[in-house]
Structure formats: structure tokens, C-alpha cells
Amino acid sequence: MPATPASRPCGTQPETLSALVDGALGDAERERLLVHLADCADCRAEAEELRRVRDLLAGTGRTEPVAPDDLSRRLVDIAGADATTPLWTRPFDPVRDGVGALPLSYQVRRRRLGRVGLLATVLLLAFTTVGWTAAPEAGAPVGDPGPRAEDFFGSALGQLPLATEGMAALVLSGTTGIDQLRGRGAPSSAGAGVVRDHPITADEALVVLRSSAVAGAMLPRSGTQQVQVRVGGETVRAWVDVVVQPGQSTQVSVVSGSGERLAAGSLAVAEAPTSVELLGATHTLRGYLQADTVAGRETTVVEALDDGTPVARWWVDAASGLLLRTERYDADGRASAVAGFETVEIGTDTFSARLGPRLATFSGSGPVALSEAPRLSAQGWSCAEELAGLPLVQLRTTSDGALHSAYSDGVHTVAVSQQRGVLTGAPAGSSWDPALAAWRSTDSLPAQLVWQSGDRVITVTTDAADGTVWSAVAQLPHEEPEDRTPVDRVLEGWQRVGSLVLQR
């Protein structure tokens, strides 16, 4: 087939010749082109060639067909069912369903990049959703955290080996019950009547206390304890009926001086009591044999001293080793908390199988090993191994992400509760202390301080003296609230997921 230029010297377009062969010209234009072909041999030859190719593609042939060459055969094979379609219409024919269209290289790359982008989008969406869902709510309103912190403090007291059941029961009975127990005067102390005729060494005194802790974990007992605590300028007095069956539970009933029952239930069993070795490490100990009697039983008295001044005393039953009475003193040597049996039966199983409802004891997801304190500190929690000179003795987390830590030397206890959120207002019965930058409630049992630090609400609950309170509050953070971006929340959520996985 001769080469076909864009237009012939005579000016005739190839498309016009093709339309003539296909019968696509109008009558007037067809007549003009036929007149031209009569005088133009080149156009006439090209039109004839186009007609021959058309006849071959259409399969109509001639009476004496001309054998197609190899190129013509291949064109017919490739065209298939479209071989009869006029050539001039093909530029306007879209590719049907992609059939017969070979993808170009840029199209392949575009499809691959599209798939990778879709996969990355799905992964990013999953990562964001999991992190956002797992993150604790920032800015969630926090009401009065006092009752919950008191619950943990009462639970922490129960872990001390030389704490009395009556004192823990009084703390857990709540502020309403305590208000009905207020009265004038100071707690009555038995310390002045201690006979000091048979002194024992500090090591022997520590052995007495260690034996008392063991006896408390093993011996069943029942009786009535009198509890006296100085709160502000008044003394709270109560009587607590106690029935203890070690390894099961402790039933208590708080009764006012008029005989009114204010609270009743059962205390949780100590999970991991704090070692009495803390006392020997933080205080000077001394003791006296046959020094006093409690509930008609002969006792050995052990004192803990700071700079020669007693800060606490324990009356230990000489026969059983059971702790019968405790007293704590302030910096002036006055009794600030007293608890001891007035009547007691030791070694008799009076517990039976009846278990009353629990008091408002602390509930949470469970204890955390003290070795986790550095990891928690690295995550932004205030979890020092020592606070105000008191060692860390207990850690606990709750299902909503709060952290509770207790510090104690065996005499005084400071409990710190940290909860994410925003404090909605002043806790009940508290006033703002600008020196401590905290809401302070000292006219309660125990004393409490609450403040906002960054995205957390911190609550300190303690029975320690003011000096220890000041030191503890100063050591804890007081940060300005920070705005948390969506990215921060997602990252915090994944940090929380990682912490849960590591704890398993």
C-alpha cells in the first residue's frame, strides 16, 4: 500500500477518500470527489487501494479475490469482530471493558501506589482507633475524691502488721459516723502507767514486735476495742466490736458512746503486710517486760522513739504474743491516737460461717509490685520510692487507670491517690491552703489534701504530723494544666496498652 501523506498535492484529504469508500459522504460531496478522481490518477489509485483493503477486512472479497499479504492477515486477525467497522469511526470508539487495551507502565505504577496507599490508610485508621479508645479520658470531671482516698488509706492501714482492727474500722466508717463521735478532752493514754523495771534491748524489742505480727496473722480472737483519735481540737471516741478469723475476714461493728451502731461489716484480709523491720530501720526501739496489763492480761510494752521522744507504743500479750493496744503521740508527746481491747478472748473460733457486708473498703484491679515504681515514674506518675522520709510500702491500680501508693514507717502512713481528670470543685469540708496550694481538710479523720496537677487530681490522706504533711505535699508535683492534642491521646492510649501487656 503506498504511503499516505496528510494531504495530497491536489489538496484531497485521506479521510475524505476513506469516507468515499465507506459510503459515508453526502451526495453533493460524493459527486465533487468523483469528478476529481476522473482527472487525478493518484487519488484514484489510493481510493482503489482503500476499497481493496476494505473488501478484505469485510470478508466480502471479489469474484477473483486478491490474496492478502501477511500484514493484511494479521490486521484481520487482530480486528476480529471489529474488522467491518469503518476505519474513520475508530478514533471515537472507546475501549470496551478494557478488552484489548494493554496497561502502560505509568498505569501499573499508579495502581500499585493506590494499593499501598489504601493499605497504609487502613493501618493508620486502626492504629488511631485503638490508641484513642484505650487512652484515659483527659479532662473528665472528677468529683470529691476524698471518700475513695479514705478507702485506700483504710486498706493501707490493714496492711500494717501492728495496726489495730478498731482504728481501720473507724477510718472506714466514714465522715458521717465520725461526726457523731466527737467530744471534748484528749485521748486517754496508758503510757504514763508503764512499769520500766525489766528493760529489753532494741533487738529483743524488734523480736517481740515481729512475733506479734505473726500472732496477729494466726490467732482468732474477739472482743471490744475502744478507739480514740484527736481530730482538730476534738477527740473522736468509739467502741468497735471485733471478731477475727485469720485468713478469712474480720467482722467489725462501730458503736457510739450511747450504744448507737454506726457502721458494721467486714474488713478485707491483708494481702501482703508491711514488714516490722521498717520500725527498726526508722526508729529507736526499747521495751519492758511485765510492764502493764490490758483487758486483764499481762503485757510487754515496746516503744518507738525519735530523738529520745516516744512516737508510738505497743502492748503485746505476754502469753500469746497478740497485739492488744497501740498508742501514737504528737511532737509534744501527747496521745493523738489510741486503740486497744477492753475485753478480749484469744484462740477461740467465734467467727462461724456468717460474713456480713463489707465496709466501704478499697476496691481496684489489684496490687502492683513495688519493683514497678521506676516504670510508673517513667510514665509520668509520681511514684517515688520514698516520700517525706517514709518508704513506699504499697502500690495499687484501679480499672479506671488511677494509681494509689502508700508510704509508712510502721507508725505513720501517707497515702497518695492519683486520678486523671479535672477537679470540679472544692472537696466537702475543705478550705484552700495557699501555702500548700491545695484544698485542705484537717478537721476529719484522717487529714486530707487535694489539688489539680496537670491532667491529674492528686489526693494525700495521712495520719502523720504537719511537718510530714508539708514535706510530702512539697515533694509531689503541682503542674499547670496542659492541653492534650489528639496525637497525644493516641500515643497515651498505646502506652496504656503496652503497660497492660507487660503486666500479664
C-alpha positions, 0 to 999 in steps of 0.5 A, spaced: 500 500 500 503 506 498 504 511 503 499 516 505 501 523 506 496 528 510 494 531 504 495 530 497 498 535 492 491 536 489 489 538 496 484 531 497 484 529 504 485 521 506 479 521 510 475 524 505 477 518 500 476 513 506 469 516 507 468 515 499 469 508 500 465 507 506 459 510 503 459 515 508 459 522 504 453 526 502 451 526 495 453 533 493 460 531 496 460 524 493 459 527 486 465 533 487 470 527 489 468 523 483 469 528 478 476 529 481 478 522 481 476 522 473 482 527 472 487 525 478 490 518 477 493 518 484 487 519 488 484 514 484 489 509 485 489 510 493 481 510 493 482 503 489 487 501 494 482 503 500 476 499 497 481 493 496 483 493 503 476 494 505 473 488 501 478 484 505 477 486 512 469 485 510 470 478 508 466 480 502 472 479 497 471 479 489 469 474 484 477 473 483 479 475 490 486 478 491 490 474 496 492 478 502 499 479 504 501 477 511 500 484 514 493 484 511 492 477 515 494 479 521 490 486 521 484 481 520 486 477 525 487 482 530 480 486 528 476 480 529 469 482 530 471 489 529 474 488 522 467 491 518 467 497 522 469 503 518 476 505 519 474 513 520 469 511 526 475 508 530 478 514 533 471 515 537 470 508 539 472 507 546 475 501 549 470 496 551 471 493 558 478 494 557 478 488 552 484 489 548 487 495 551 494 493 554 496 497 561 502 502 560 507 502 565 505 509 568 498 505 569 501 499 573 505 504 577 499 508 579 495 502 581 500 499 585 501 506 589 493 506 590 494 499 593 499 501 598 496 507 599 489 504 601 493 499 605 497 504 609 490 508 610 487 502 613 493 501 618 493 508 620 485 508 621 486 502 626 492 504 629 488 511 631 482 507 633 485 503 638 490 508 641 484 513 642 479 508 645 484 505 650 487 512 652 484 515 659 479 520 658 483 527 659 479 532 662 473 528 665 470 531 671 472 528 677 468 529 683 470 529 691 475 524 691 476 524 698 471 518 700 475 513 695 482 516 698 479 514 705 478 507 702 485 506 700 488 509 706 483 504 710 486 498 706 493 501 707 492 501 714 490 493 714 496 492 711 500 494 717 502 488 721 501 492 728 495 496 726 489 495 730 482 492 727 478 498 731 482 504 728 481 501 720 474 500 722 473 507 724 477 510 718 472 506 714 466 508 717 466 514 714 465 522 715 458 521 717 459 516 723 465 520 725 461 526 726 457 523 731 463 521 735 466 527 737 467 530 744 471 534 748 478 532 752 484 528 749 485 521 748 486 517 754 493 514 754 496 508 758 503 510 757 504 514 763 502 507 767 508 503 764 512 499 769 520 500 766 523 495 771 525 489 766 528 493 760 529 489 753 534 491 748 532 494 741 533 487 738 529 483 743 524 489 742 524 488 734 523 480 736 517 481 740 514 486 735 515 481 729 512 475 733 506 479 734 505 480 727 505 473 726 500 472 732 496 477 729 496 473 722 494 466 726 490 467 732 482 468 732 480 472 737 474 477 739 472 482 743 471 490 744 476 495 742 475 502 744 478 507 739 480 514 740 483 519 735 484 527 736 481 530 730 482 538 730 481 540 737 476 534 738 477 527 740 473 522 736 471 516 741 468 509 739 467 502 741 468 497 735 466 490 736 471 485 733 471 478 731 477 475 727 478 469 723 485 469 720 485 468 713 478 469 712 475 476 714 474 480 720 467 482 722 467 489 725 461 493 728 462 501 730 458 503 736 457 510 739 458 512 746 450 511 747 450 504 744 448 507 737 451 502 731 454 506 726 457 502 721 458 494 721 461 489 716 467 486 714 474 488 713 478 485 707 484 480 709 491 483 708 494 481 702 501 482 703 503 486 710 508 491 711 514 488 714 516 490 722 523 491 720 521 498 717 520 500 725 527 498 726 530 501 720 526 508 722 526 508 729 529 507 736 526 501 739 526 499 747 521 495 751 519 492 758 517 486 760 511 485 765 510 492 764 502 493 764 496 489 763 490 490 758 483 487 758 486 483 764 492 480 761 499 481 762 503 485 757 510 487 754 510 494 752 515 496 746 516 503 744 518 507 738 522 513 739 525 519 735 530 523 738 529 520 745 521 522 744 516 516 744 512 516 737 508 510 738 507 504 743 505 497 743 502 492 748 503 485 746 500 479 750 505 476 754 502 469 753 500 469 746 504 474 743 497 478 740 497 485 739 492 488 744 493 496 744 497 501 740 498 508 742 501 514 737 503 521 740 504 528 737 511 532 737 509 534 744 508 527 746 501 527 747 496 521 745 493 523 738 491 516 737 489 510 741 486 503 740 486 497 744 481 491 747 477 492 753 475 485 753 478 480 749 478 472 748 484 469 744 484 462 740 477 461 740 473 460 733 467 465 734 467 467 727 462 461 724 460 461 717 456 468 717 460 474 713 456 480 713 457 486 708 463 489 707 465 496 709 466 501 704 473 498 703 478 499 697 476 496 691 481 496 684 484 491 679 489 489 684 496 490 687 502 492 683 509 490 685 513 495 688 519 493 683 514 497 678 515 504 681 521 506 676 516 504 670 510 508 673 515 514 674 517 513 667 510 514 665 509 520 668 506 518 675 509 520 681 511 514 684 517 515 688 520 510 692 520 514 698 516 520 700 517 525 706 522 520 709 517 514 709 518 508 704 513 506 699 510 500 702 504 499 697 502 500 690 495 499 687 491 500 680 484 501 679 480 499 672 479 506 671 487 507 670 488 511 677 494 509 681 494 509 689 501 508 693 502 508 700 508 510 704 509 508 712 514 507 717 510 502 721 507 508 725 505 513 720 502 512 713 501 517 707 497 515 702 497 518 695 491 517 690 492 519 683 486 520 678 486 523 671 481 528 670 479 535 672 477 537 679 470 540 679 470 543 685 472 544 692 472 537 696 466 537 702 469 540 708 475 543 705 478 550 705 484 552 700 491 552 703 495 557 699 501 555 702 500 548 700 496 550 694 491 545 695 484 544 698 485 542 705 481 538 710 484 537 717 478 537 721 476 529 719 479 523 720 484 522 717 487 529 714 486 530 707 489 534 701 487 535 694 489 539 688 489 539 680 496 537 677 496 537 670 491 532 667 491 529 674 487 530 681 492 528 686 489 526 693 494 525 700 490 522 706 495 521 712 495 520 719 502 523 720 504 530 723 504 537 719 511 537 718 510 530 714 504 533 711 508 539 708 514 535 706 510 530 702 505 535 699 512 539 697 515 533 694 509 531 689 508 535 683 503 541 682 503 542 674 499 547 670 494 544 666 496 542 659 492 541 653 492 534 650 492 534 642 489 528 639 496 525 637 497 525 644 491 521 646 493 516 641 500 515 643 497 515 651 492 510 649 498 505 646 502 506 652 496 504 656 496 498 652 503 496 652 503 497 660 497 492 660 501 487 656 507 487 660 503 486 666 500 479 664 
